[in-house]
Structures are given as C-alpha cells and as structure tokens.
Amino acid sequence: MYFREGENCYRFSGTNRIAVLVDCAIYYRVVAGACEFARQAIYILGWDVDSRIRLRRGEDGDQETLGQFLD
C-alpha cells in the first residue's frame, strides 16, 4: 500500500532521528519528556490509553500517573 497525502494519510513529514520503543516503561518515560516540551497542544492517540498509567516508574520514587501529569 502506498501513502497518498490528503487521501489515505494526513501528510508526510521528515525527521533526522527515529527510535523504536518496545518496553512500555521506556515509552511512557519518553512520552512524559516530550509532553514537557509541548508549547501549545498534546495529542494522545491510541486504542488503549489509561489515565492511571505511571509515566516514570522508579525514577526517584516518582509515581506520577498520566492523569496527574495532564492535570
């Protein structure tokens, strides 16, 4: 399948770096870090997002959840 901008995808965008995040603990830590740098909006897309997910497990005992972070 080919992607066609405006037809079957929103748009194409380039990047200088990419990472594959397999471990959910690493994924949520990276998400929290990226959200801290957001200037205007944060879009969370997914079929299984739970506001009780702990973002930074084991980092200095911080157990902040996604819901607490977004509040």
C-alpha positions as CSV (number, residue, x, y, z in Angstrom):
1,M,0.0,0.0,0.0
2,Y,1.3,3.4,-0.8
3,F,0.6,6.5,1.2
4,R,-1.0,9.4,-0.7
5,E,-1.1,12.7,1.2
6,G,-4.6,14.0,1.7
7,E,-6.1,10.7,0.5
8,N,-5.1,8.0,2.9
9,C,-2.9,9.9,5.3
10,Y,-2.8,13.4,6.6
11,R,0.7,14.4,5.5
12,F,4.3,13.4,5.2
13,S,7.0,14.7,7.4
14,G,10.7,14.3,7.5
15,T,12.9,13.5,10.5
16,N,16.5,13.4,11.4
17,R,16.1,10.7,14.0
18,I,13.9,7.8,14.9
19,A,13.7,5.3,17.8
20,V,11.8,2.1,18.3
21,L,10.4,1.8,21.8
22,V,9.4,-1.7,22.7
23,D,9.4,-1.5,26.5
24,C,6.3,0.4,27.8
25,A,8.2,1.8,30.7
26,I,10.6,3.5,28.3
27,Y,7.8,4.5,26.0
28,Y,5.9,6.4,28.8
29,R,9.1,8.0,30.1
30,V,9.8,9.3,26.6
31,V,6.2,10.5,26.2
32,A,6.3,12.4,29.5
33,G,9.6,14.1,28.4
34,A,8.2,15.0,25.1
35,C,5.0,16.5,26.6
36,E,7.1,18.7,28.9
37,F,8.4,20.4,25.9
38,A,5.0,20.9,24.3
39,R,4.2,24.6,23.6
40,Q,0.6,24.5,22.5
41,A,-1.1,21.2,22.4
42,I,-0.7,17.5,23.2
43,Y,-2.5,14.9,21.1
44,I,-2.8,11.4,22.6
45,L,-3.8,8.8,20.1
46,G,-4.3,5.2,20.8
47,W,-6.9,2.5,21.4
48,D,-5.9,1.7,25.0
49,V,-4.9,4.9,26.9
50,D,-5.4,4.8,30.6
51,S,-5.1,7.9,32.8
52,R,-3.8,5.6,35.6
53,I,-0.6,4.6,33.8
54,R,2.5,5.6,35.7
55,L,4.8,7.6,33.5
56,R,8.2,7.4,35.2
57,R,8.4,4.2,37.2
58,G,11.4,4.0,39.5
59,E,12.8,7.5,38.8
60,D,13.5,8.9,42.2
61,G,10.3,7.3,43.5
62,D,8.1,9.4,41.2
63,Q,4.9,7.6,40.6
64,E,3.0,10.3,38.7
65,T,0.2,9.0,36.5
66,L,-0.8,10.2,33.1
67,G,-3.9,11.8,34.5
68,Q,-2.0,13.6,37.2
69,F,0.6,14.8,34.7
70,L,-2.1,16.2,32.3
71,D,-3.9,17.9,35.2
